[in-house]
Amino acid sequence: MQENYTTLAYGQPAFGIDDSDPFDLTIDLQAAAAPDGLEALASEIRNRRTAWKAEELAELFSCSKGKIYEMVKTNRIPYIKLGSMIRFPAAAIAAWVQRGFTSI
């Protein structure tokens, strides 16, 4: 049986975002994609009326807030800045999830 993983950096595949390494963005698509796949997660994200906060995405993706900010710093997740605040537009994050968490 072939494993269904997308690795965008280095590291071992994990469910959600691997938080053990700040430069690792490894997603277990098989775990995240059953049965409706990433579309179900993207739909949940897209249905929100307001932009997401880093803390909220960290909880959703089972990683630390620091991991989310590291992805912002390395431009690997869609975000906007509102003054000093960083927010994550629902539609952009949903599209990013549908693409399999690929870099923006």
Long-range contacts (C-beta under 8 A, 24 or more apart in sequence): 3-30, 4-28, 4-29, 4-30, 4-33, 5-29, 5-30, 6-100, 6-101, 6-102, 8-76, 8-101, 8-102, 8-103, 15-62, 16-61, 16-62, 16-63, 17-61, 17-62, 17-63, 17-67, 17-101, 18-63, 19-62, 19-63, 19-64, 19-67, 22-66, 22-67, 22-70, 23-70, 23-74, 25-71, 25-76, 25-101, 27-100, 27-101, 29-100, 38-97, 38-98, 38-100, 39-98, 41-97, 42-94, 42-95, 42-97, 42-98, 43-94, 45-90, 45-93, 45-94, 45-97, 46-90, 46-91, 46-94, 47-90, 48-90, 49-90, 50-90, 51-80, 51-87, 51-88, 51-89, 51-90, 52-87, 52-88, 52-89, 52-90, 52-93, 53-87, 53-88, 54-86, 54-88, 57-88, 57-93, 75-103, 75-104, 76-103, 76-104, 77-104, 78-104
